[in-house]
Amino acid sequence: MIDIVPNGSGLPGIEQLRVIVGAVMTIGLILAVLALIIAAVAWGYGANSSNPHLASRGKLGVLVACGAALICGASVTLVNFFWGVGQSV
């Protein structure tokens, strides 16, 4: 039986890579909030100006921004979940 686990100190630069990934997640969440604000403004403007195309694009933008935030926030949990599933195979 072979038992291999991730080694957090096996290569130089692992800690710096964790810092970089955390920073990229933060940037992703900030951009998701910005996209949500812009899409909500477009949705509101389209709804109030009787422009159904702009309103529907704003709705889609809100959904995409929320999905992006969900994926950024849940990425570590998703990877850990699938790592556990892979280990049980």
BELLIN-V943204 format. One record per residue. N is the residue number from 0. PHI is phi in degrees with one decimal (none if undefined). PSI is psi in degrees with one decimal (* if undefined). Layout:
N,PHI,PSI
N,PHI,PSI
//
This chain:
0,none,133.3
1,-104.4,131.9
2,-125.9,104.8
3,-119.8,131.0
4,-123.1,157.8
5,-60.5,138.7
6,-108.1,109.8
7,-77.0,-7.4
8,-127.9,16.4
9,-76.9,-25.2
10,-125.1,146.7
11,-71.0,143.3
12,93.9,2.5
13,-63.6,-43.2
14,-64.9,-39.4
15,-65.0,-36.5
16,-65.6,-37.8
17,-63.4,-39.8
18,-64.9,-41.7
19,-65.3,-43.8
20,-63.0,-40.7
21,-62.4,-39.6
22,-66.9,-39.6
23,-66.0,-37.7
24,-63.5,-40.2
25,-63.6,-44.2
26,-62.8,-41.0
27,-60.9,-41.8
28,-68.1,-39.4
29,-63.9,-42.8
30,-67.2,-33.1
31,-65.3,-39.5
32,-65.3,-43.3
33,-61.6,-44.4
34,-63.9,-37.9
35,-62.9,-43.1
36,-63.9,-46.6
37,-63.8,-43.3
38,-66.8,-38.2
39,-65.7,-38.8
40,-64.5,-43.0
41,-64.1,-40.2
42,-62.4,-47.2
43,-64.2,-43.3
44,-64.6,-42.0
45,-65.8,-38.6
46,-69.1,-37.3
47,-82.9,-18.1
48,-103.7,13.4
49,55.7,43.3
50,-115.8,92.2
51,-66.1,-29.7
52,-65.7,-46.7
53,-66.2,-38.2
54,-64.8,-41.9
55,-69.9,-34.7
56,-67.7,-36.1
57,-65.2,-40.9
58,-61.3,-45.3
59,-62.1,-40.5
60,-62.6,-38.7
61,-63.3,-44.8
62,-63.6,-41.9
63,-65.7,-42.2
64,-64.1,-41.6
65,-66.2,-39.0
66,-63.8,-40.6
67,-64.7,-41.3
68,-64.8,-39.4
69,-62.3,-44.8
70,-67.7,-41.9
71,-62.5,-42.9
72,-72.9,-32.7
73,-98.9,4.4
74,-61.2,-44.3
75,-65.5,-42.8
76,-64.8,-40.8
77,-63.5,-44.7
78,-64.0,-42.5
79,-64.5,-38.6
80,-61.5,-49.8
81,-70.9,-27.1
82,-63.0,-44.6
83,-63.7,-39.9
84,-63.3,-42.7
85,-65.3,-33.6
86,-72.3,-25.4
87,-86.5,-7.2
88,-74.0,*
//
